[in-house]
Amino acid sequence: MTFDPTNPLIVQADRSVFLEAFNPRAEEARRELAPFAELVSSPEHLHTYRITPLSLWNATAAGVSAEQMVLALERHAKFPVPQNVAQDIRELSGRWGRLKLVAHDRGLLLVADLADAPLLSELSKNKAVAPLLGDRMGEAVFALPLVHRGVIKTALLDAGWPLDDQAGYSDGLEYAFTLSPGLVVREYQQQAAEAFYRGGSAEGGSGVVVLAPGSGKTVVGMVAMSLVGQRTLVLTTNRTSVAQWERELLAKTSLTPDEVSEYEKGKSLTPVTICTYQMLTHRKRGSDRDEPGAYPHMGLIGDSEWGLIIYDEVHLLPAPVFRITAEVQARRRLGLTATLVREDGRESDVFALIGPKRYDRPWKTLEQEGFIAQAECVEVRLALPQDERLSYAAAADREKHRIAAENPDKRSVVSALLRLHPGSPTLVIGQYLDQLALIAADQEAPLITGKTPQVERERLFQAFRERRLPLIVMSKVGNFALDLPDAEMLIQVSGAFGSRQEEAQRLGRLLRPKQGGGGATFYSVVSRETSEEDHAHHRQLFLAEQGYAYRILDGTELLEQDAPEYRKVNV
C-alpha cells in the first residue's frame, strides 16, 4: 500500500497504533481496531492503542482471524503497515490452539502437533511449567494430573503460550427448565449463549461474554442455563444483584421459588443457587489466607454437582477465587461482563481460568440497534476554592485525591445540573460518605450506602422505578447490578482514583432503553488542575474505546449562571 493522508491510523513497529480522533473515518477504524487492540490513552485529538498478545488471543478465540486484523490495519493506515507488525499478528494469534488439553483415561494430556514437539520440550524446562507435568507420553504429549488443570493454563500463559482446554466437563445433576413463552430473546443474546455452549462440545463450555450494561446479560445467562440443563451456581457482586437475578429467573423462566434461592450457610442448596463474591470469599477472623479452612463458604463450589457456574461481572472476580482453580476447572464456566478491564492487572487470569472471550458486541452497535439508550458524557471541570488549593498543595499524594474529590463547590454544581434537567430521574454517586451525606441533605434526598438494609434499598429503588422518588444519592454500592431503567441522568461527584471499570459501570446505570426512546446524560464533576483530572482521563479510557466522547463543561460558568443557589448552599 502507499501513503494515504485521508486514513486515520498510524501503525508503529512496536505494535502501538495512533488514531486521529478528528478524522472523518475515525469511527469506522475504531470499530475494526477495538476487537484486537487495547486503548492506552485518549487525549482529544490522537488516541493510542497497543496490540498485545492477550488482546490478539481474545480476538482469535472470539472468531476474528489474523488476516481480518491485518486487513483492518491496512485498510485504515496512513502509511504502510510495518512488516513486523503484520507478522507478529499472524504469529501471536496463531499460538492459540497449538497447545491443547484433552481428557485421557482418568487424567489429562497436554498435546501438540508433531511439528511442535520441540516447543513442548522447551516449555517442559520452564521453571513454572515443569513441576506441573507428568510423564512424557510421546514426542508431543505430556501427561498431566487433574489437579493441575487450572494452574497449567496460568503457567503457560505467563510463558507466552495460551492453552486451548478441550478436556471437557464433568456433568452436574440434570435440571431442565424452560424459558417463559413471553420472553423475547434477542438475536445477539442467543448468539452469545451459543458461542459459549458450542453445542455442548469440548470446544465450548468455558469463556466470557462481553456486553454493555442494560443489554440483557442476565438473559444470556438464562439461555446458557437452559442449553446446559443442569444445576447452576450463580456468583455475583452484592445482594441487590442476587435479588435481581432471582427476580429475573422467576419472571422469565419456568423455575419456581422452591428452585431458586440465595445461598445461606446451613440451608439446603436449590437447583439454582445464587451467592455473592463477598460471601464466598469471607475469611475466618485471624486466619491466614493459605490456611486450610480459612474460607468457610468456599466449599460451596464442591457442595453440589453443579453443571454450570456463572460469574456475573467477572471483571470483579476476587483474587481468592483464582486459588480454587482445581475445583472449578471441571465445571462449565460462563463469565458475564461489560468490560474485561481489571484494575489489578489480572485480565490474563480471567482468560486462563474462566476462559477466553467468546462473544463481544460493541456498545455503540447496541445503541444504534436501539437495544441500549443513547448517552451523552459530560465532564464538568471546576476549580478548587482558594483555601482548599492551599491544603491540596501541602497534602500527601493520596490525600490530594480526596481533597480534590471532595471539592465543596461540587455540591453547588449538583444543584445547578439538577435544575438543567428538571424532572429527570437522577442518580448521584460518589466515593466519600461525608460528601454524599451533605449532597443528600442539600437535595432532601435519600442516601444509600453499604450500611443501608437490603429491604430499605429495595423500597427506595421501587419508588424510583415508579417515579415517586426523583433522586437517589448513592455510594459505590450503586456501581453495578441496579435495575433502574428510567434513570435519565447520573452525576458522578467522586470515584475510585483512575478506575476504568468503575466509569464504565456507572455509565451503565443509564443504558437501559427508555420509554419513548429517550436518551441519558452522564456527568462527571472533576476538580480542575488536580490529580483528579489526571485520574478522570484514565477512567474514561474504556468508554473512549467504545466510542463515547466527553464534552467539557466549565463548572465556574455554570455556577455563575446559578449564583443565587450557589450562595445558598455555601453559606
Secondary structure, DSSP 8 states (H G I E B T S, - for coil): ----TT--EEE-TTSEEEEETTSTTHHHHHHHHGGG-EEEE--SSEEEEE--HHHHHHHHHTT--HHHHHHHHHHHBSS---HHHHHHHHHHHTTTTTSEEEEETTEEEEE--GGGHHHHHHHTTSTTTGGG---EEETTEEEE-GGGHHHHHHHHHHTT---EE-S------B----B-TT----HHHHHHHHHHHGGG-TT-SEEEEE--TTS-HHHHHHHHHHHH-B-EEEEESSHHHHHHHHHHHHHHBS--TTTEEE--TTS---SEEEEEHHHHT---TT--TTSTTSSTTGGGGTSS--SEEEEETGGG--HHHHTTHHHHTTSEEEEEES----TTS-HHHIIIII--EEEE--HHHHHHTTSS--EEEEEEEE---HHHHHHHHHS-HHHHHHHHHT-TTHHHHHHHHHHHSTT--EEEE-S-HHHHHHHHHHHT--EE-TTS-HHHHHHHHHHHHTTS--EEEE-GGGGS----TT--EEEE---STT-HHHHHHHHHTT-S--GGG--EEEEEEEETTSHHHHHHHHHTHHHHHTT--EEEEEHHHHHHHTHHHHHHHT-
